[in-house]
Amino acid sequence: MTIDLRSDTVTKPTKGMLDAMMQAKVGDDVFREDPTVNELEKRIANMFGKSDALFFPSGTMANQTALKLHTNPGDQVICDKYAHIYNYESGGASFNSGISCKLIDGNRGMFKAAQVLEAINPDAYYYSQTSLVEIENTTNKGGGACWDFNEIETIKTLCDENNLGFHLDGARIWNALVSKNETTQQYGNVFDTISVCLSKGLGCPIGSVLVGDSEIMKKAIRIRKIFGGNMRQAGYLAAAGLYALDNHIERLSEDHKKAKGIGETLTKLSIIKTVEPVETNIVIFQLNPDVNETAFVQKLADKNIYIISMGSNKLRMVTHLDYTDAMHDKLLSALLE
Ligand SMILES: *Cc1c(COP(=O)(O)O)cnc(C)c1O
């Protein structure tokens, strides 16, 4: 039995999902004639109370498109130092949009409205023009932490007062919604654009969706084309997304429960210094300084258990759809051995 906890992206489509994909009605999406893509986009737009949605091959492309929609070259986006758009999108913000990131020194990838206010550049020509605030929920590098929605609303007010766009990288928004009992509508009310991943906790093989209202979204399809993200009979992929929306959202609470269990077990081990609070499906922990990180990871790998290093002596485990109860029992006993 192989236990792969490196990411929630390692899942493979279930039988039900594969069946839905094989039965999809498709057409050429470049002509906007793929009925399944159109259905997925309409459904996700409605969920968030937005008029438009666009299907993307990756979350990175959806975020990069959002950055381009909200900014002009030379502008600045305010985001956390842990932000995916800053750390894990290959410098795309500068390459694709010619913008820089003003990094906030937040806590587990989250920050306060007061820090946003400090980060907005004055309106003088020699400053970069601040045009966008971007946050991530749940935070990836922050260990699956969930934002306090009141803080998000306060930041939204600041954005309005300062004429700034507000983008949510919601790659794992589904985990936050389930964990905090929040709704897609409340997020749609606050953000101008939201990117959501179907390929993480929801278990699809591919796909992200960007939502927003028509005024900002009207250029999104052109930008996606410039990035080379136009697709043809993509309905086979969109069908997986529709299936996941019906079948794989509520069950995320099982991933969260298992992640909590892992966190509790790790806390008992003398070789572990700290375990970050587990709120969703990500567990980040730190070994004692005298424990060799590579040896620890290798010892687990020898037992067919795979986890990844996040740098700075931090290790990460992510629970997901393909992480079964049997694997969970085996992992917990392997950790305690
Ligand atoms: C995974 C992820 C993305 C997008 O990833 P892709 O691999 O490009 O689909 C964006 N933001 C966050 C926070 C993520 O975890």
Ligand as a Chemical Component Dictionary entry (heavy atoms), coordinates in Angstrom:
data_LIG
# 
_chem_comp.id                   LIG 
_chem_comp.type                 NON-POLYMER 
_chem_comp.pdbx_formal_charge   0 
_chem_comp.three_letter_code    LIG 
# 
loop_
_chem_comp_atom.comp_id 
_chem_comp_atom.atom_id 
_chem_comp_atom.alt_atom_id 
_chem_comp_atom.type_symbol 
_chem_comp_atom.charge 
_chem_comp_atom.model_Cartn_x 
_chem_comp_atom.model_Cartn_y 
_chem_comp_atom.model_Cartn_z 
_chem_comp_atom.pdbx_ordinal 
LIG C1 C1 C 0 -2.475 24.679 -6.464  1  
LIG C2 C2 C 0 -2.667 26.109 -6.245  2  
LIG C3 C3 C 0 -2.877 26.989 -7.315  3  
LIG C4 C4 C 0 -2.898 26.606 -8.765  4  
LIG O1 O1 O 0 -2.240 25.514 -9.090  5  
LIG P1 P1 P 0 -2.206 24.752 -10.485 6  
LIG O2 O2 O 0 -1.291 23.652 -10.163 7  
LIG O3 O3 O 0 -1.679 25.711 -11.481 8  
LIG O4 O4 O 0 -3.588 24.316 -10.817 9  
LIG C5 C5 C 0 -3.080 28.316 -7.017  10 
LIG N1 N1 N 0 -3.110 28.745 -5.757  11 
LIG C6 C6 C 0 -2.939 27.934 -4.707  12 
LIG C7 C7 C 0 -3.016 28.475 -3.330  13 
LIG C8 C8 C 0 -2.708 26.585 -4.907  14 
LIG O5 O5 O 0 -2.541 25.793 -3.845  15 
# 
loop_
_chem_comp_bond.comp_id 
_chem_comp_bond.atom_id_1 
_chem_comp_bond.atom_id_2 
_chem_comp_bond.value_order 
_chem_comp_bond.pdbx_ordinal 
LIG C1 C2 SING 1  
LIG C2 C3 SING 2  
LIG C2 C8 DOUB 3  
LIG C3 C4 SING 4  
LIG C3 C5 DOUB 5  
LIG C4 O1 SING 6  
LIG O1 P1 SING 7  
LIG P1 O2 DOUB 8  
LIG P1 O3 SING 9  
LIG P1 O4 SING 10 
LIG C5 N1 SING 11 
LIG N1 C6 DOUB 12 
LIG C6 C7 SING 13 
LIG C6 C8 SING 14 
LIG C8 O5 SING 15 
# 
